[in-house]
Amino acid sequence: MKSNKIYIVIFLVVFVWASGSDLLISLFDKHAPLLLLNVIRGLNNCLLFGITALVLYRHIRRQDNQLKTSEVQYRNLFETNPNPMWIFHSETYAFIAVNDAAVAKYGYSREEFLHLTIWDIRPAEDNELLKETLKLRSPKTRDAGIWRHIKKSGEIFPVAIVSHDVLFDQQPCKMVMVTDMTGTIRNEEKLRDAYEKEKALYDELSTNYNRLEKVEHEGRQMAQVMDKINNLVLITGADDQITWCNQAFSQFTGFAPEEAIGKTPGELLSGQETDAEIVIRLRQAIRDRQFFEEEIISYKKNGEAYWTQLSISPIFDETGAFRFFVSVESVITERKEKEQKIGAQHAILQEIAWTNSHELRRPVSNLLGLISILKDATSEKEQQECLELLANCASELDQIVRETNQKAERLELKAS
């Protein structure tokens, strides 16, 4: 635009000069010889032509210098560009020019590059796609997307290609700029992997949160249920310390929750009559995370002993990891007392049965024998001896019956 304006100004100046100068020469001297006027006009035309030619020459020279400077600058931009660049023929696809970055990236020398085509730097399996792409009518400047290129070493790496149609040495060519996408794609893969891991972690966290919320809800419901049952319930951790107890436990034993939590059941409930062997087996079951059930004597806070049916169950999560123990105690003191009474009654009955089968049989046998002798006695003396013996046997039998009655009375007292 600027050069066009200069040409217009020069043309106007020349036109005004040519038109005005001829008129001035004609008016200069009307009586001057025609030859002199023609000479003056010739000199004027020469001067006008020379000045015009000089001005045009200087302008053209300046434009040429600017063009050469521009070419050098663009050449330097091409050669010193940090991204690989090249120019290839649009019909033969041969490389015509490559910059230093392309030589350094691909490992070919400049001479080797100029003996190759764009097909030689791509995997063979990409040739069909390249053919189809080259057939497409594309804009002058085109973003060709991501492709795979091969270095001289055989290494394949991803690149982004931008091409531009150019006229180079009066030949139809394309200038290409290549960006190595290895780092970008690797970062994208890392970001994608990080995203997938984060998503998986979020999904797992969400699942665990929902599961935990469900377990917590179920736990609250279970705690409400266990808090209302009559059995004594304790929850202990891996260290056998109490973490929770229900109301029935606190009400029966007298230990408030704040007194029980943090202690072991053995510290609270064991006493003088607690069976040491049972305690040893209990501790072994806790160490082995096994179910344990036994009848044992425990003690309230006030020192009162009571019998309990103890059941301890280990609780595991879905992965099989141990979580806690649930201890359920059923107070069986009344049942044990009844069993003791029944045992005592049974001993008395056994003693009565033994008496009936042994002690009672002996005097009865003697009575029967003496009666038989008395029937055969002929003298008064023999009869008197038999009667005395019968009296002794009767007294012994009466004593045995009395003792049996006393045992029966003791049995009735124990039963009551």
Secondary structure as the mmCIF struct_conf table of DSSP 4:
data_model
#
loop_
_struct_conf.conf_type_id
_struct_conf.id
_struct_conf.beg_label_comp_id
_struct_conf.beg_label_asym_id
_struct_conf.beg_label_seq_id
_struct_conf.end_label_comp_id
_struct_conf.end_label_asym_id
_struct_conf.end_label_seq_id
HELX_RH_AL_P HELX_RH_AL_P1 LYS A 2 PHE A 28
TURN_TY1_P TURN_TY1_P1 LYS A 30 HIS A 31
BEND BEND1 ALA A 32 ALA A 32
HELX_RH_AL_P HELX_RH_AL_P2 LEU A 34 THR A 80
BEND BEND2 PRO A 82 ASN A 83
STRN STRN1 MET A 85 HIS A 89
TURN_TY1_P TURN_TY1_P2 SER A 90 THR A 92
STRN STRN2 ALA A 94 ALA A 94
STRN STRN3 PHE A 95 VAL A 98
HELX_RH_AL_P HELX_RH_AL_P3 ASP A 100 TYR A 106
HELX_RH_AL_P HELX_RH_AL_P4 ARG A 110 PHE A 113
TURN_TY1_P TURN_TY1_P3 LEU A 114 HIS A 115
STRN STRN4 THR A 117 THR A 117
HELX_RH_3T_P HELX_RH_3T_P1 ILE A 118 ILE A 121
BEND BEND3 ARG A 122 ARG A 122
HELX_RH_3T_P HELX_RH_3T_P2 ALA A 124 ASP A 126
HELX_RH_AL_P HELX_RH_AL_P5 ASN A 127 LYS A 135
BEND BEND4 LEU A 136 LEU A 136
BEND BEND5 LYS A 140 LYS A 140
STRN STRN5 THR A 141 ILE A 150
TURN_TY1_P TURN_TY1_P4 LYS A 152 SER A 153
BEND BEND6 GLY A 154 GLY A 154
STRN STRN6 ILE A 156 PHE A 168
TURN_TY1_P TURN_TY1_P5 ASP A 169 GLN A 170
STRN STRN7 GLN A 171 ASP A 180
HELX_RH_AL_P HELX_RH_AL_P6 THR A 182 LYS A 228
BEND BEND7 ILE A 229 ASN A 231
STRN STRN8 LEU A 232 THR A 236
TURN_TY1_P TURN_TY1_P6 ALA A 238 ASP A 239
STRN STRN9 ILE A 242 CYS A 245
HELX_RH_AL_P HELX_RH_AL_P7 GLN A 247 THR A 253
HELX_RH_AL_P HELX_RH_AL_P8 PRO A 257 ALA A 260
TURN_TY1_P TURN_TY1_P7 ILE A 261 GLY A 262
BEND BEND8 LYS A 263 LYS A 263
HELX_RH_AL_P HELX_RH_AL_P9 PRO A 265 LEU A 269
TURN_TY1_P TURN_TY1_P8 GLN A 272 GLU A 273
BEND BEND9 THR A 274 THR A 274
HELX_RH_AL_P HELX_RH_AL_P10 ALA A 276 ARG A 287
TURN_TY1_P TURN_TY1_P9 ASP A 288 ARG A 289
STRN STRN10 PHE A 292 TYR A 299
TURN_TY1_P TURN_TY1_P10 LYS A 301 ASN A 302
BEND BEND10 GLY A 303 GLY A 303
STRN STRN11 ALA A 305 PHE A 316
TURN_TY1_P TURN_TY1_P11 GLU A 318 THR A 319
BEND BEND11 GLY A 320 GLY A 320
STRN STRN12 PHE A 322 VAL A 331
HELX_RH_AL_P HELX_RH_AL_P11 THR A 333 TRP A 354
HELX_RH_PI_P HELX_RH_PI_P1 THR A 355 GLU A 359
TURN_TY1_P TURN_TY1_P12 LEU A 360 LEU A 360
HELX_RH_AL_P HELX_RH_AL_P12 ARG A 361 ASP A 376
BEND BEND12 SER A 379 SER A 379
HELX_RH_AL_P HELX_RH_AL_P13 GLU A 380 ALA A 415
#
